[in-house]
């Protein structure tokens, strides 16, 4: 019998140790293996289970580490005694027993390899898979008398194989291959991996990729050490204006005005999708729609923060047709409600009639009306005797 304390190592990977099988009488034991400096847990054993049976078929050092998770009592059965007992059973049963032990050893290796790939960076995982595919394709390349150092594999086959191993989506795998091409780990031939709006990888049947089969894993490991994969992933995540418009529901003209006024550029400077989605989640879509610099009048959106008495004086002095042109270009319902509320009943009804009969209006003419209204509001807000230049805050640009 052997008693061990929690955390105590019973068998150590890479060392011979005691040539014996350990039966767990009480407690729990963790079985783990190390691959590329990553500890991978193969399983946890409990009362009645055993480990160390590989000594019956191999004289090599232990393939894994066995560590006590709790106080354990172990029955130690020397391998020599088991081998003597095995000689007394039919040869067929001895063969079955050895085959079962070897099959379990092989499954542990496969599980360790698969779990290691899952824990690695996407690029390093793909590099390992490509290296295996390149090695498998070597005999076919030799038969075709192709250059052995440069496998040329169909991208569709590569994506399918990587998905089978990693479980990632087609879009995710295609994006990873694009990053690998940008890092010169692979070369994409006959075009590049393209993605459609439905989050599926669209790959031509003629599309292939090539790489150096012996160097790709080493280079990917070096890149992983310096986190080039993560940095490049961040760059690829930069969001375009079209996507920003879609995510926030705010028209691009309004977004551009807010960017020009430096209202959101500092908060979401890199405009990554994750940051935009975080701001939408925390602050709502209105964060991108409403003006932040309330003290300035730079666009019609700023009228939302102007006193209603000033708006009443300004708007009722502007022609109904001009106001209709302006109102048709405003998408902010809160702002429209406020502006309509600052009009006399007859003027409001007239503008609504014009808008209903219009085909959308001219944005250029609306911009001219916008400037007229803004200048009139600035004039009314200006203290008596103050110049226009002194009344307005200095532009940050």
RADAWO-V545487 format. One record per residue. N is the residue number from 0. RES is the residue in three letters. PSI is psi in radians with two decimals (* if undefined). Layout:
BEGIN
N_RES_PSI ; N_RES_PSI
END
This chain:
BEGIN
0_UNK_2.58 ; 1_UNK_2.29 ; 2_UNK_2.33 ; 3_UNK_2.67 ; 4_UNK_2.82 ; 5_UNK_2.31 ; 6_UNK_-0.20 ; 7_UNK_2.37 ; 8_UNK_2.17 ; 9_UNK_-0.80 ; 10_UNK_2.53 ; 11_UNK_2.25 ; 12_UNK_2.29 ; 13_UNK_-0.10 ; 14_UNK_2.66 ; 15_UNK_-0.96 ; 16_UNK_-2.97 ; 17_UNK_2.17 ; 18_UNK_1.45 ; 19_UNK_2.87 ; 20_UNK_2.44 ; 21_UNK_2.11 ; 22_UNK_2.25 ; 23_UNK_1.94 ; 24_UNK_-0.56 ; 25_UNK_2.50 ; 26_UNK_-3.02 ; 27_UNK_2.48 ; 28_UNK_2.33 ; 29_UNK_2.32 ; 30_UNK_2.15 ; 31_UNK_2.83 ; 32_UNK_2.64 ; 33_UNK_2.26 ; 34_UNK_2.16 ; 35_UNK_0.81 ; 36_UNK_0.30 ; 37_UNK_2.21 ; 38_UNK_2.16 ; 39_UNK_2.12 ; 40_UNK_2.11 ; 41_UNK_-0.46 ; 42_UNK_2.97 ; 43_UNK_2.22 ; 44_UNK_2.62 ; 45_UNK_-2.87 ; 46_UNK_2.29 ; 47_UNK_-0.30 ; 48_UNK_2.96 ; 49_UNK_2.88 ; 50_UNK_2.89 ; 51_UNK_0.12 ; 52_UNK_-0.20 ; 53_UNK_-0.33 ; 54_UNK_-0.27 ; 55_UNK_-0.34 ; 56_UNK_-0.10 ; 57_UNK_2.48 ; 58_UNK_0.17 ; 59_UNK_2.91 ; 60_UNK_2.80 ; 61_UNK_2.44 ; 62_UNK_-0.22 ; 63_UNK_3.00 ; 64_UNK_2.32 ; 65_UNK_2.12 ; 66_UNK_2.37 ; 67_UNK_2.23 ; 68_UNK_-0.32 ; 69_UNK_-3.11 ; 70_UNK_2.24 ; 71_UNK_2.57 ; 72_UNK_2.15 ; 73_UNK_2.43 ; 74_UNK_2.04 ; 75_UNK_2.07 ; 76_UNK_1.98 ; 77_UNK_2.42 ; 78_UNK_-0.64 ; 79_UNK_-0.68 ; 80_UNK_-0.67 ; 81_UNK_-0.72 ; 82_UNK_-0.68 ; 83_UNK_-0.74 ; 84_UNK_-0.59 ; 85_UNK_-0.50 ; 86_UNK_-0.35 ; 87_UNK_0.01 ; 88_UNK_2.77 ; 89_UNK_2.57 ; 90_UNK_-0.59 ; 91_UNK_-0.74 ; 92_UNK_-0.63 ; 93_UNK_-0.73 ; 94_UNK_-0.75 ; 95_UNK_-0.75 ; 96_UNK_-0.81 ; 97_UNK_-0.69 ; 98_UNK_-0.72 ; 99_UNK_-0.70 ; 100_UNK_-0.77 ; 101_UNK_-0.66 ; 102_UNK_-0.70 ; 103_UNK_-0.67 ; 104_UNK_-0.74 ; 105_UNK_-0.69 ; 106_UNK_-0.67 ; 107_UNK_-0.72 ; 108_UNK_-0.76 ; 109_UNK_-0.74 ; 110_UNK_-0.74 ; 111_UNK_-0.73 ; 112_UNK_-0.74 ; 113_UNK_-0.79 ; 114_UNK_-0.59 ; 115_UNK_-0.72 ; 116_UNK_-0.70 ; 117_UNK_-0.53 ; 118_UNK_-0.30 ; 119_UNK_2.93 ; 120_UNK_2.75 ; 121_UNK_-0.75 ; 122_UNK_-0.74 ; 123_UNK_-0.67 ; 124_UNK_-0.83 ; 125_UNK_-0.62 ; 126_UNK_-0.74 ; 127_UNK_-0.76 ; 128_UNK_-0.72 ; 129_UNK_-0.69 ; 130_UNK_-0.72 ; 131_UNK_-0.72 ; 132_UNK_-0.66 ; 133_UNK_-0.70 ; 134_UNK_-0.69 ; 135_UNK_-0.50 ; 136_UNK_-0.12 ; 137_UNK_-0.81 ; 138_UNK_-0.68 ; 139_UNK_-0.65 ; 140_UNK_-0.67 ; 141_UNK_-0.67 ; 142_UNK_-0.58 ; 143_UNK_-0.01 ; 144_UNK_0.64 ; 145_UNK_2.89 ; 146_UNK_2.05 ; 147_UNK_-0.46 ; 148_UNK_-0.13 ; 149_UNK_1.49 ; 150_UNK_2.49 ; 151_UNK_1.66 ; 152_UNK_2.50 ; 153_UNK_2.28 ; 154_UNK_-0.66 ; 155_UNK_-0.71 ; 156_UNK_-0.69 ; 157_UNK_-0.80 ; 158_UNK_-0.74 ; 159_UNK_-0.74 ; 160_UNK_-0.75 ; 161_UNK_-0.69 ; 162_UNK_-0.69 ; 163_UNK_-0.64 ; 164_UNK_-0.81 ; 165_UNK_-0.44 ; 166_UNK_0.10 ; 167_UNK_2.82 ; 168_UNK_2.85 ; 169_UNK_-0.71 ; 170_UNK_-0.74 ; 171_UNK_-0.78 ; 172_UNK_-0.76 ; 173_UNK_-0.71 ; 174_UNK_-0.65 ; 175_UNK_-0.72 ; 176_UNK_-0.63 ; 177_UNK_-0.69 ; 178_UNK_-0.68 ; 179_UNK_-0.62 ; 180_UNK_-0.69 ; 181_UNK_-0.48 ; 182_UNK_0.13 ; 183_UNK_0.48 ; 184_UNK_-0.55 ; 185_UNK_2.86 ; 186_UNK_2.18 ; 187_UNK_2.15 ; 188_UNK_2.70 ; 189_UNK_0.75 ; 190_UNK_-2.96 ; 191_UNK_2.90 ; 192_UNK_2.16 ; 193_UNK_2.68 ; 194_UNK_2.46 ; 195_UNK_3.13 ; 196_UNK_-0.21 ; 197_UNK_0.25 ; 198_UNK_0.49 ; 199_UNK_2.52 ; 200_UNK_2.20 ; 201_UNK_1.90 ; 202_UNK_2.25 ; 203_UNK_2.59 ; 204_UNK_-0.44 ; 205_UNK_-0.08 ; 206_UNK_2.26 ; 207_UNK_2.91 ; 208_UNK_2.62 ; 209_UNK_2.78 ; 210_UNK_2.93 ; 211_UNK_1.97 ; 212_UNK_-0.51 ; 213_UNK_-0.34 ; 214_UNK_-0.27 ; 215_UNK_-0.69 ; 216_UNK_-0.77 ; 217_UNK_-0.77 ; 218_UNK_-0.66 ; 219_UNK_-0.64 ; 220_UNK_-0.70 ; 221_UNK_-0.72 ; 222_UNK_-0.65 ; 223_UNK_-0.64 ; 224_UNK_-0.64 ; 225_UNK_0.07 ; 226_UNK_0.57 ; 227_UNK_-0.58 ; 228_UNK_-0.86 ; 229_UNK_-0.71 ; 230_UNK_-0.71 ; 231_UNK_-0.64 ; 232_UNK_-0.71 ; 233_UNK_-0.66 ; 234_UNK_-0.69 ; 235_UNK_-0.30 ; 236_UNK_-0.07 ; 237_UNK_2.42 ; 238_UNK_2.47 ; 239_UNK_2.95 ; 240_UNK_-0.65 ; 241_UNK_-0.79 ; 242_UNK_-0.66 ; 243_UNK_-0.69 ; 244_UNK_-0.71 ; 245_UNK_-0.77 ; 246_UNK_-0.70 ; 247_UNK_-0.35 ; 248_UNK_0.28 ; 249_UNK_2.35 ; 250_UNK_2.59 ; 251_UNK_-0.59 ; 252_UNK_-0.71 ; 253_UNK_-0.68 ; 254_UNK_-0.71 ; 255_UNK_-0.65 ; 256_UNK_-0.67 ; 257_UNK_-0.63 ; 258_UNK_-0.74 ; 259_UNK_-0.55 ; 260_UNK_0.09 ; 261_UNK_0.67 ; 262_UNK_-0.58 ; 263_UNK_-0.13 ; 264_UNK_-0.63 ; 265_UNK_-0.60 ; 266_UNK_-0.68 ; 267_UNK_0.96 ; 268_UNK_-0.75 ; 269_UNK_-0.23 ; 270_UNK_0.86 ; 271_UNK_2.69 ; 272_UNK_-0.72 ; 273_UNK_-0.67 ; 274_UNK_-0.74 ; 275_UNK_-0.79 ; 276_UNK_-0.59 ; 277_UNK_-0.75 ; 278_UNK_-0.65 ; 279_UNK_-0.72 ; 280_UNK_-0.73 ; 281_UNK_-0.67 ; 282_UNK_-0.16 ; 283_UNK_2.87 ; 284_UNK_-0.42 ; 285_UNK_-0.39 ; 286_UNK_-0.64 ; 287_UNK_-0.28 ; 288_UNK_-0.67 ; 289_UNK_2.59 ; 290_UNK_2.49 ; 291_UNK_-0.65 ; 292_UNK_1.47 ; 293_UNK_-0.28 ; 294_UNK_-0.21 ; 295_UNK_2.71 ; 296_UNK_1.66 ; 297_UNK_-0.32 ; 298_UNK_3.02 ; 299_UNK_-0.44 ; 300_UNK_-0.49 ; 301_UNK_-0.25 ; 302_UNK_-0.29 ; 303_UNK_-0.43 ; 304_UNK_0.18 ; 305_UNK_2.50 ; 306_UNK_2.42 ; 307_UNK_-0.57 ; 308_UNK_-0.69 ; 309_UNK_-0.76 ; 310_UNK_-0.66 ; 311_UNK_-0.80 ; 312_UNK_-0.68 ; 313_UNK_-0.89 ; 314_UNK_-0.63 ; 315_UNK_-0.12 ; 316_UNK_0.03 ; 317_UNK_2.50 ; 318_UNK_2.49 ; 319_UNK_-0.71 ; 320_UNK_-0.66 ; 321_UNK_-0.74 ; 322_UNK_-0.61 ; 323_UNK_-0.70 ; 324_UNK_-0.73 ; 325_UNK_-0.82 ; 326_UNK_-0.54 ; 327_UNK_-0.33 ; 328_UNK_0.00 ; 329_UNK_2.16 ; 330_UNK_-0.28 ; 331_UNK_1.90 ; 332_UNK_-0.62 ; 333_UNK_-0.72 ; 334_UNK_-0.76 ; 335_UNK_-0.74 ; 336_UNK_-0.72 ; 337_UNK_-0.76 ; 338_UNK_-0.75 ; 339_UNK_-0.59 ; 340_UNK_-0.23 ; 341_UNK_0.18 ; 342_UNK_2.70 ; 343_UNK_2.77 ; 344_UNK_-0.78 ; 345_UNK_-0.69 ; 346_UNK_-0.70 ; 347_UNK_-0.80 ; 348_UNK_-0.64 ; 349_UNK_-0.74 ; 350_UNK_-0.73 ; 351_UNK_-0.63 ; 352_UNK_-0.73 ; 353_UNK_-0.74 ; 354_UNK_-0.71 ; 355_UNK_-0.55 ; 356_UNK_-0.12 ; 357_UNK_2.81 ; 358_UNK_0.28 ; 359_UNK_-0.40 ; 360_UNK_2.96 ; 361_UNK_2.05 ; 362_UNK_-0.63 ; 363_UNK_-0.80 ; 364_UNK_-0.63 ; 365_UNK_-0.62 ; 366_UNK_-0.65 ; 367_UNK_-0.73 ; 368_UNK_-0.70 ; 369_UNK_-0.81 ; 370_UNK_-0.67 ; 371_UNK_-0.80 ; 372_UNK_-0.76 ; 373_UNK_-0.73 ; 374_UNK_-0.66 ; 375_UNK_-0.70 ; 376_UNK_-0.74 ; 377_UNK_-0.69 ; 378_UNK_-0.72 ; 379_UNK_-0.51 ; 380_UNK_-0.23 ; 381_UNK_2.27 ; 382_UNK_2.59 ; 383_UNK_2.30 ; 384_UNK_-0.15 ; 385_UNK_2.51 ; 386_UNK_2.80 ; 387_UNK_-0.60 ; 388_UNK_-0.66 ; 389_UNK_-0.46 ; 390_UNK_-0.54 ; 391_UNK_2.45 ; 392_UNK_2.61 ; 393_UNK_2.46 ; 394_UNK_2.47 ; 395_UNK_-0.21 ; 396_UNK_*
END
